[in-house]
């Protein structure tokens, strides 16, 4: 099993990514940089979701078949989020 140090490190990485997402949101307030900010937020969200699923939900240590099922759900949620945001604008 992973150590407490690993979990603390992942927590710090998730905190930094969340802070970067807030920074991207402020950049996105400019009309010309909206899509760049949107893409950055989506990429950071995907990376954060992979960290959480892999380590905090222990998928890294599960059989690959379970990991593929969860990843397919994650990709589906990402596609639906992008589709919903496209319909808003």
Buried (B, 14 or more C-beta within 10 A) or exposed (E): EEEEEEEEEBEEBBEEBEEBBEBBEEBBEEEEBEEEBBEBBBBBBBEBBBBEBBBBEEBEEEEEEEBEEBBEEBEEEBEEEEEEEEEEE
